[in-house]
């Protein structure tokens, strides 16, 4: 990821040294992000189960709802939460750039998220009757606002560790995103097991402790290994950029913005389907899937580990395939279309699961249907995600990069709300009709995008030319989680 324009700013202290050829500050950020992702994905993996268990429903005053109504309400809560998770970073990034700096925003965001998880995990028996649901709103509000401060700024610091043109930056993001995936795997394993096998509120408290460990790492090690990086708002470091007059858009710039908007609309289709993982597919795993392995029942949330595990396995393979194709490598719109088609194929597997259970409550679907679906979705993600933010930075006029990045996040936020609306259809229309509808919509969208790909490439006006030199780190690129992780390359 390259900076859109030269920047002069603080660099890591030389006395801090390097590890594996990178500034040690990278591994401070790696650890901070790993603990935060552990808490985030751990909480997300069990949230829908927590809301739909009978005890919680009674305490929230939802005891008179049917199972279908309860699941629909829980999915609605999840949808609003996930939507706001992707919208608030717009404001958190602006505050960091203009007022507080990245480091302060990361700490504030981490504290708010920790308090939010502790609020969710606060024992209901200790609360006055009728205050359990307001405490849920407090917890979610703290998580959403904290995420807005944390998410857009932690990855920004990764890029700021390196001077412009430093070839180590790409491999640095490889290492950093490995922390994201490891955090998500450990989160599903630990928090998922505690929630489903022991107690949901204890699981939230454990997730909060994970966030606390990330904060401790940041507080105790950042000064030593990051120096002054991220202390000052970027606007103060580069005031000349803010004073430049803004000229009208050229026809070429307008064409490129059209490409961003069109692909943004298609990305809504993708993430609305992909994010069924935390909602309808999670509930299907819990209620309609045979999770028995030997004499032990697997926690349903553990199935969500398939995605990060196969991200780690398949990302270098897919990246190497693109590199190996050379001049025949598909352009961004074609990769987007492949991503949508693989998403649809994943839901074809879910159709198989729905057909297996039929209309009965006694027959359980094989776990392999869901595993196949998650693997296909992961391949789709590998085709689509690597180019999202990179494409925005390539196509956006320099003076509007931040605005277009915020708009891209808005598309993803809308997709997450759409995911909840789709998930609610499972309760009314049934899993077979819903999964079939998503499969048809995704594959159709992919085919439409494939047929208009050449026009979109024309509108890009050469912004996506083949790199003149492909270095080895390209084959190791794992920054495919950048889009839905809400990172902002600088």
HELIX and SHEET records of a PDB file:
HELIX    1   1 UNK A   14  UNK A   16  5                                   3    
HELIX    2   2 UNK A   25  UNK A   52  1                                  28    
HELIX    3   3 UNK A   54  UNK A   59  1                                   6    
HELIX    4   4 UNK A   67  UNK A   95  1                                  29    
HELIX    5   5 UNK A   96  UNK A  100  3                                   5    
HELIX    6   6 UNK A  102  UNK A  121  1                                  20    
HELIX    7   7 UNK A  124  UNK A  126  5                                   3    
HELIX    8   8 UNK A  132  UNK A  160  1                                  29    
HELIX    9   9 UNK A  168  UNK A  197  1                                  30    
HELIX   10  10 UNK A  200  UNK A  226  1                                  27    
HELIX   11  11 UNK A  234  UNK A  237  1                                   4    
HELIX   12  12 UNK A  239  UNK A  242  1                                   4    
HELIX   13  13 UNK A  251  UNK A  274  1                                  24    
HELIX   14  14 UNK A  275  UNK A  278  5                                   4    
HELIX   15  15 UNK A  280  UNK A  288  1                                   9    
HELIX   16  16 UNK A  300  UNK A  304  5                                   5    
HELIX   17  17 UNK A  305  UNK A  325  1                                  21    
HELIX   18  18 UNK A  326  UNK A  328  5                                   3    
HELIX   19  19 UNK A  332  UNK A  357  1                                  26    
HELIX   20  20 UNK A  367  UNK A  384  1                                  18    
HELIX   21  21 UNK A  385  UNK A  387  5                                   3    
HELIX   22  22 UNK A  388  UNK A  395  1                                   8    
HELIX   23  23 UNK A  398  UNK A  400  5                                   3    
HELIX   24  24 UNK A  401  UNK A  429  1                                  29    
HELIX   25  25 UNK A  431  UNK A  451  1                                  21    
HELIX   26  26 UNK A  453  UNK A  460  1                                   8    
HELIX   27  27 UNK A  472  UNK A  476  5                                   5    
HELIX   28  28 UNK A  479  UNK A  481  5                                   3    
HELIX   29  29 UNK A  482  UNK A  485  1                                   4    
SHEET    1   A 2 UNK A  18  UNK A  19  0                                        
SHEET    2   A 2 UNK A  22  UNK A  23 -1                                        
SHEET    1   B 2 UNK A 292  UNK A 293  0                                        
SHEET    2   B 2 UNK A 296  UNK A 297 -1                                        
END                                                                             
